[in-house]
Amino acid sequence: MSIYDQGLDKCAANYAPLTPSTFLQRAARVYAHRVAVVHGDLERDYASLYSRSRALASALAQQGVGEGDTVSVIAPNTPEMLELHFGVPMSQGVLNTINTRLDPAAVAFMMDFAEAKVLFVDRAYAQLAKDSLTQMKSQPLVIGIDDDLEPEGEVIGEMDYEEFLSTGDPEFDWQEPADEWQAISLNFTSGTTGNPKGVVYHHRGAYLNAMSAIIAFNLGASPSYLWTVPMFHCNGWCCPWAVTAAGGTHVCLRKVDPALIYELINRHSVSHMGGAPTVLNMILNAPETVRRELPAQGVSISTGGAAPPSAVIAGMQKLGFHVAHLYGLTEVYGPSHWCEWQTEWDDLDDRGQMLKMARQGVPCLTINDHCVLNTETGEVVPEDGQTIGELVMRGNTVMKGYLKNPAATEEAFAGGWFHSGDLAVMHPDYYAEIKDRSKDIIISGGENISSLEVEELLYQHPDVMEAAVVARPDDNWGETPCAFVCLKTQSDGSLTETTLIEWCRERMAHFKCPKTVVFGPLPKTSTGKIQKFVLRERAEQLDTL
């Protein structure tokens, strides 16, 4: 035994399990009367947020919720959703936030699989909840959430949220988890085939990723954070906990609406926000009539979920938004990488800077390492920015694993790495750049074509607002690139399939250029990701139409 192990044991004085619940406890003590959350005309300070979260934890405990019990919620970004991110962990329960755009069968599967004991549901999603409950094997306690800003739907359940809180003790003596490895939340992957997998987070990882987010997002002290990222998606990238740790104001938003986003930025001097590249595109292309003046310091906006086209980054920068590019997955608590700015990039021209910023970047502080592996041999590929392989990583903010699925967990952790399923290159400066999902790479005549590279070019056309490229079956080449394009509203309509393809051929190797272009709106998930699996199905059906 080392001399450093003799009489130097862990005890209550020098060790406490990490849990993000302590962020709210501290905020209530340090920033008691600072505005914690705003929603329409409603404002609550941190003292109130803490007492309500403790009452929620107490009420849940009285209903038998304890360690390992699942509490599900179907709700948008409201004060209640924020309180659930603290109240459920304080009760020792596991928070399961459900995508509000799922169908009843998927919701029923998730709650049954998670063995949900309680379901909170916002009035706008009452019908979804009712349809889901009829398909479930067991019935959870249902608590309805009323919201004055939502005129549709109805409040369902045994009681409403405020009644439920009144049954709890606002001074409830909640306890930290006995073990920081204890589960804190359950998030389901957005599976496109078969049932989605349940990703389990632990208290330690949630705490660490929140602290990492403060640095990666440059939250600083007392940020004003606009909730454009759904809290149901990777627990809002852990920002319910991160913004609270920073003593910030949570500006709630029920749905992504460019006019309302500009209004709230202006009214509440929003300093930070986030969203998928499609959200940035909506803000960038919003009509002049709805735009409002940004705060003098600008707005920091973090984007992830897909590679942001450099043209979108450049456009947002010109408006006064400071874009930070993130990368991550549900399995790594949301963001695992960010494109950290290097001072030597200051001397690059605009195009050079945008290309640097479009890369996924380096691991966050809680990811110990990353590399790119050859998908056939498992060997590390050269860091040359050219050789494509699978991006893998390891660290303290990788999930516990997949719920009730040891085989999938073992496969995801093969070789001591978490396998992302994303194809990437590693640059000599340790920055990773995603080239495609493994299923999205296009193999045409034996040549690999990155759909992201083609999309990057399409976004540079002045008439193109959104673009997605997928493989279309071809008898001669096997596959060819098929582009689905949504034009800007101010486009004069002169752009055709032929002229756009020719425009691409003037700027890119011909074999990489789209052979087919389809104009129209693009299908998206509730988090703004373009649903490429839908577009692949459409591309396969083009010959039959």
Secondary structure, DSSP 4 states (H G I P E B T S, - for coil): --GGGSS----TTT-----THHHHHHHHHHSTTSEEEEETTEEEEHHHHHHHHHHHHHHHHHTT--TT-EEEEE--BSHHHHHHHHHHHHTT-EEEE--TTS-HHHHHHHHHHHTEEEEEEEGGGHHHHHHHHTT-SS--EEEEE--TT--SS---SSEEHHHHHHTS-TT------SSTTSEEEEEE---SSSPPPEEEEEHHHHHHHHHHHHHHTT--SS-EEE--S-TTSHHHHTHHHHHHHTT-EEE-BSS--HHHHHHHHHHHT--EEEE-HHHHHHHHT--GGG--PPPTT-EEEEE-SSPPPHHHHHHHHHHTEEEEEEEEEGGGTEEEEE----GGGGGS-HHHHHHHHTS-BEE-TTEEEEEEE-TTT-PBPPSSS---EEEEEEETTS-SEETT-HHHHHHHTGGGSEEEEEEEEE-TTS-EEEEEETTT-EEETTEEE-HHHHHHHHTTSTTEEEEEEEEEEETTTEEEEEEEEEE-TT--S---HHHHHHHHHTTS-GGGS-SEEEES---B-TTS-B-HHHHHHHHHHGGG-
